[in-house]
């Protein structure tokens, strides 16, 4: 080493546990434990030295560290020198309160995180926007669900997706959907732009965590945003975008939550593909767990994004009849995407079916529902009727003794 000052200390203060004056003589060893997407680095202090550090950190971009600098094996490795100076990018690693514990039920966020990190599965999410669409998704079966901002705005407010839904609107809907079945498929929810600056974003993340949301995406459009598949989108600078990611990551860390932070960029329409990749790489380096490039111009561009950002997981948003080509589940899996959301999977069919029934009523005096096989009991069963009866019966209630 040219100097005996540890590079690990660069930029840290005593609140973190490492003083900038920390020297190599105070470090007993550095233990490297690779995970799928980062390196856990344990700094072991010298026994008997009260000034020695003793913390665990996470290093991002493990592929460059492992392959180019240290050739760290897939098992635990011990480094006795920090001469490469790579430790200047580390940050404290908290123990999440909802992190998986053997024998305990995992939170939806933890289950989603482990699915991303521990498997190569493609997680397919139908878009839901209210209680009924979510109940239908649960009854059919799905990997996870996605609460669409466009669908929620249309359903709850009766308005177009022009950034009109507030944080309270989205949290109220997400809370209801995520807790219909706490042990069921995890819910990923739209967080739009974060609804304000860093302070508001921190509050939004905290509220999503409390609502039992498993993951969310936050984007780089201006606050007066619009649906990602409309023309005329405007995006903030990369610095502002990264401030949103940092605020979300800090709030997630403070909550000690496994909630999956998905960085979304809408810059492809105005600034081009290269800027999108630059923004997503920067977001990844600032702690985002997953990326979303909205509005691919072609299938080839979608495939290239996975290559350019691997092994970081990418989410693919499919909007039928939108600005991007239709990519099937099989195609997305072959490309290497890790999450796939179908934002309008429920909204479009609901619009067509309801419109058709209302037009038939107007023109023919009937809705056309007679003979469909759907009756009140069938609908209510989808919405948890049998479960409600089980609760009442198990408690000794008499509300359903005479049947339904």
C-alpha positions in Angstrom: 0.0 0.0 0.0 1.2 3.5 -0.7 -0.5 4.7 2.5 -1.6 2.8 5.6 -4.9 4.7 5.6 -7.8 2.4 4.8 -9.8 3.4 1.8 -12.9 1.9 3.4 -13.0 4.9 5.7 -13.3 7.4 2.9 -16.4 9.6 3.5 -17.5 7.9 6.7 -17.8 9.5 10.2 -17.9 8.1 13.7 -21.7 7.7 13.5 -21.2 4.9 11.0 -18.5 3.2 13.0 -15.4 4.0 11.0 -13.3 7.1 11.6 -11.4 8.6 8.6 -8.2 8.0 10.5 -8.8 4.2 10.7 -5.6 2.5 9.6 -4.7 -1.0 8.3 -3.2 -1.8 11.8 -6.7 -1.6 13.3 -8.2 -4.1 10.8 -7.9 -7.7 11.7 -9.4 -9.0 8.5 -12.0 -8.2 5.8 -14.4 -11.0 5.1 -16.2 -11.1 1.7 -19.5 -12.9 1.5 -20.8 -12.7 -2.1 -24.6 -12.6 -2.7 -26.4 -12.6 -6.0 -26.2 -8.8 -6.5 -23.8 -7.4 -4.0 -20.9 -8.2 -1.7 -21.3 -8.3 2.1 -18.1 -7.1 3.6 -17.5 -7.7 7.3 -14.8 -5.5 8.8 -13.3 -7.3 11.8 -11.4 -5.2 14.3 -8.3 -6.1 16.2 -9.2 -7.9 19.5 -8.8 -5.7 22.5 -8.6 -2.5 20.4 -11.6 -0.4 21.4 -11.1 1.9 18.4 -11.2 -0.9 15.9 -14.2 -0.9 13.5 -16.6 -3.8 13.5 -19.4 -3.4 11.0 -20.9 -5.1 7.9 -21.2 -3.3 4.6 -22.7 -3.9 1.1 -20.6 -3.2 -2.0 -22.6 -2.6 -5.2 -21.6 -3.9 -8.7 -20.0 -7.2 -7.5 -19.3 -8.4 -11.0 -16.6 -5.7 -11.5 -15.1 -6.3 -8.1 -15.1 -10.1 -8.3 -14.1 -10.6 -11.9 -11.7 -7.7 -12.5 -10.1 -6.9 -9.1 -10.1 -9.7 -6.6 -11.4 -12.9 -8.3 -13.4 -13.6 -5.1 -14.8 -17.1 -5.1 -18.5 -17.9 -4.6 -17.8 -18.8 -1.0 -16.6 -16.7 1.9 -13.2 -15.1 1.2 -10.9 -13.2 3.6 -8.9 -10.2 2.5 -6.0 -8.9 4.6 -5.3 -5.9 2.5 -7.4 -3.1 0.9 -4.8 -2.0 -1.5 -7.2 -2.0 -4.4 -9.1 0.7 -2.8 -12.5 -0.6 -3.8 -14.0 -0.2 -0.3 -14.7 3.5 -0.8 -18.2 2.7 -2.2 -19.5 0.8 0.8 -22.5 1.6 3.0 -23.9 0.2 6.2 -26.0 -2.9 5.9 -29.0 -2.9 8.3 -30.9 -6.0 9.4 -34.5 -5.5 8.1 -37.2 -6.0 10.6 -39.3 -7.9 8.1 -36.3 -9.9 6.7 -37.0 -13.6 6.5 -36.4 -15.6 9.7 -36.4 -19.4 9.6 -39.8 -20.7 10.8 -41.5 -17.3 10.7 -43.9 -16.2 7.9 -42.1 -13.9 5.5 -43.6 -10.6 4.6 -44.8 -10.0 0.9 -41.8 -7.7 0.4 -39.4 -10.3 1.7 -41.0 -13.0 -0.5 -40.7 -10.8 -3.6 -37.1 -9.9 -2.8 -36.1 -13.6 -2.3 -37.9 -14.5 -5.6 -35.8 -11.9 -7.4 -32.5 -12.8 -5.7 -32.9 -16.5 -5.2 -34.4 -17.7 -8.5 -34.3 -16.9 -12.2 -38.0 -16.9 -12.5 -40.0 -14.4 -14.5 -42.6 -13.0 -12.2 -45.8 -12.3 -14.2 -48.2 -9.7 -12.7 -51.7 -8.9 -14.0 -52.6 -5.3 -13.6 -55.3 -4.6 -10.9 -56.9 -1.3 -9.9 -59.6 -2.0 -7.3 -60.8 -4.7 -4.9 -62.8 -6.6 -7.5 -60.0 -6.8 -10.1 -57.6 -7.9 -7.3 -60.1 -10.5 -6.1 -60.4 -11.9 -9.6 -56.6 -12.1 -9.9 -56.4 -14.0 -6.6 -59.2 -16.4 -7.6 -57.4 -17.2 -11.0 -54.0 -17.4 -9.4 -50.9 -15.3 -10.2 -47.2 -14.9 -9.3 -47.8 -11.3 -8.0 -50.1 -8.4 -8.7 -49.4 -4.9 -10.0 -51.5 -1.9 -9.0 -51.6 0.4 -12.0 -51.6 4.1 -11.5 -53.6 4.6 -14.7 -56.2 2.1 -13.7 -56.5 3.5 -10.2 -56.9 7.0 -11.5 -59.6 5.9 -13.9 -61.4 3.8 -11.4 -61.1 5.8 -8.2 -61.2 9.3 -9.7 -62.8 8.9 -13.1 -59.9 10.8 -14.6 -57.2 10.3 -17.1 -53.6 9.4 -16.0 -52.2 12.9 -15.9 -50.6 12.8 -12.5 -53.9 13.7 -10.8 -53.9 10.8 -8.3 -52.5 11.9 -4.9 -50.3 9.9 -2.5 -53.4 9.4 -0.3 -55.4 8.1 -3.3 -52.7 5.5 -4.1 -52.0 4.4 -0.6 -55.6 3.9 0.2 -56.1 1.7 -2.8 -52.8 -0.2 -2.3 -53.5 -0.8 1.4 -56.8 -2.4 0.6 -55.5 -4.6 -2.3 -52.3 -5.7 -0.5 -54.2 -6.9 2.5 -57.0 -8.8 0.9 -54.8 -11.9 1.4 -51.6 -11.1 3.3 -50.3 -14.6 2.5 -51.2 -14.4 -1.1 -49.3 -13.0 -4.1 -47.3 -9.9 -3.3 -48.4 -6.5 -4.6 -46.2 -4.2 -6.7 -47.6 -0.6 -6.8 -47.1 2.4 -8.9 -45.6 5.4 -7.0 -45.5 7.7 -10.0 -42.9 10.5 -9.3 -43.0 10.1 -5.5 -45.6 13.0 -5.3 -43.1 15.7 -4.4 -39.5 16.2 -3.3 -37.3 13.9 -1.1 -39.4 14.6 2.1 -42.6 13.6 0.4 -41.0 10.6 -1.2 -39.7 9.4 2.2 -43.3 9.6 3.6 -44.6 7.8 0.5 -42.2 4.9 1.0 -43.1 4.7 4.7 -46.8 4.6 3.9 -46.3 1.9 1.3 -44.3 -0.2 3.7 -47.1 0.2 6.3 -49.7 -0.8 3.7 -47.9 -4.2 3.2 -46.9 -3.3 -0.4 -44.1 -5.6 -1.6 -42.5 -3.3 -4.3 -43.0 0.0 -6.0 -41.6 1.9 -9.0 -40.7 5.6 -8.9 -40.0 7.5 -12.1 -38.1 10.4 -13.7 -41.1 12.3 -15.2 -41.9 15.8 -14.1 -44.5 16.2 -11.3 -47.2 17.0 -13.9 -46.6 13.6 -15.4 -48.7 11.5 -17.8 -49.2 7.9 -18.7 -46.0 6.4 -20.0 -47.7 5.5 -23.3 -48.8 9.0 -24.2 -46.7 11.4 -26.3 -45.3 14.7 -25.0 -43.7 13.3 -21.8 -41.1 15.5 -20.0 -38.4 14.2 -17.6 -36.4 15.8 -14.9 -32.6 15.9 -14.9 -30.7 12.8 -13.9 -29.6 14.5 -10.7 -33.2 15.1 -9.7 -34.1 11.5 -10.6 -31.3 10.2 -8.5 -32.4 12.4 -5.6 -35.7 10.6 -5.7 -33.9 7.2 -5.7 -31.7 8.2 -2.8 -34.7 9.5 -0.8 -36.6 6.3 -1.5 -33.6 4.1 -0.6 -33.0 6.0 2.6 -36.6 5.7 3.7 -36.5 2.0 2.9 -33.4 1.5 5.0 -34.8 3.6 7.8 -37.9 1.4 7.8 -35.7 -1.7 7.8 -37.9 -3.1 5.1 -37.3 -5.5 2.2 -39.7 -3.6 0.0 -38.4 -3.7 -3.6 -37.4 -0.4 -5.0 -37.8 -0.2 -8.8 -36.2 2.7 -10.7 -38.2 3.7 -13.8 -37.1 6.0 -16.5 -39.3 7.5 -19.2 -36.5 9.3 -21.0 -36.5 7.1 -24.1 -39.1 9.2 -25.8 -37.2 12.5 -25.6 -33.5 11.7 -24.7 -33.0 8.3 -26.2 -31.9 4.8 -25.2 -28.3 5.6 -24.0 -29.6 8.2 -21.5 -32.0 5.6 -20.2 -29.2 3.1 -19.6 -27.1 5.8 -17.9 -30.0 6.7 -15.6 -30.8 3.2 -14.7 -27.1 2.3 -14.0 -26.9 5.3 -11.7 -30.1 4.4 -10.0 -28.7 0.8 -9.5 -25.6 2.3 -8.0 -27.7 4.3 -5.6 -29.5 1.3 -4.2 -32.4 0.5 -6.6 -33.3 -3.2 -6.6 -34.7 -3.4 -10.1 -35.0 -1.3 -13.2 -37.8 -0.3 -15.6 -37.2 1.3 -19.0 -40.6 2.5 -20.1 -41.5 2.7 -23.7 -39.2 0.4 -25.6 -39.0 1.3 -29.3 -38.5 -2.3 -30.4 -38.1 -5.8 -29.2 -34.4 -5.6 -30.1 -34.1 -2.6 -27.8 -35.8 -4.4 -25.0 -33.4 -7.4 -25.4 -30.4 -5.1 -25.4 -31.4 -3.4 -22.2 -31.3 -6.7 -20.3 -27.8 -7.3 -21.7 -26.6 -3.8 -20.9 -27.8 -3.9 -17.3 -27.3 -7.6 -16.3 -27.2 -9.1 -13.8 -29.4 -6.4 -12.4 -33.1 -7.5 -12.7 -35.3 -5.6 -15.1 -39.1 -5.2 -15.1 -41.0 -5.1 -18.4 -44.3 -3.1 -18.7 -46.7 -4.4 -21.3 -49.4 -2.0 -22.5 -51.4 -3.5 -25.4 -52.0 -1.1 -28.2 -49.5 1.3 -26.6 -46.2 2.8 -27.9 -44.2 -0.3 -27.5 -44.3 -3.6 -29.3 -46.2 -6.5 -27.8 -43.8 -9.0 -26.1 -45.2 -12.3 -24.9 -44.4 -13.9 -21.6 -42.3 -16.6 -23.3 -40.4 -13.9 -25.2 -39.8 -11.9 -22.1 -38.5 -15.0 -20.2 -36.2 -15.8 -23.1 -34.8 -12.2 -23.1 -34.1 -12.4 -19.4 -36.6 -10.0 -17.9 -37.4 -10.8 -14.2 -40.7 -9.1 -13.7 -43.5 -8.5 -16.2 -46.5 -6.3 -15.6 -49.6 -6.1 -17.7 -50.9 -2.7 -16.6 -54.2 -2.6 -18.6 -54.9 -6.4 -18.3 -58.1 -5.6 -16.3 -58.9 -2.0 -17.3 -59.4 -2.7 -21.1 -61.6 -5.8 -20.7 -63.6 -4.1 -18.0 -64.2 -1.0 -20.2 -65.3 -3.2 -23.2 -67.6 -5.4 -21.1 -69.2 -2.6 -19.1 -69.7 -0.5 -22.2 -71.2 -3.4 -24.1 -73.7 -4.1 -21.3 -74.7 -0.4 -21.0 -75.2 -0.1 -24.7 -77.3 -3.2 -24.8 -79.4 -1.9 -21.9 -79.9 1.4 -23.8 -80.8 -0.2 -27.1 -82.6 -3.4 -26.1 -83.7 -2.9 -22.5 -81.6 -5.7 -21.1 -78.0 -6.0 -20.1 -77.3 -9.4 -21.5 -76.2 -10.8 -18.2 -79.1 -13.3 -17.9 -77.9 -16.8 -18.6 -74.2 -15.9 -18.1 -73.9 -18.2 -15.1 -72.9 -15.3 -12.9 -75.2 -14.5 -10.0 -74.8 -12.6 -6.7 -73.5 -15.6 -4.8 -70.9 -16.3 -7.5 -69.6 -12.8 -7.4 -69.6 -12.6 -3.6 -67.7 -15.9 -3.4 -64.9 -14.4 -5.5 -65.0 -11.5 -3.0 -64.5 -13.7 0.1 -68.0 -14.8 1.0 -66.9 -18.4 2.0 -64.1 -17.1 4.1 -66.4 -14.7 5.9 -68.8 -17.6 6.7 -66.0 -19.7 8.0 -65.0 -16.9 10.4 -68.5 -16.5 11.7 -69.0 -20.3 12.1 -65.7 -20.9 13.8 -66.5 -18.1 16.4 -69.9 -19.7 17.1 -71.9 -17.1 15.2 -75.3 -17.8 13.9 -75.6 -15.4 11.0 -75.4 -18.1 8.3 -77.1 -21.0 10.0 -80.0 -20.7 7.7 -77.8 -20.6 4.6 -77.3 -17.9 2.0 
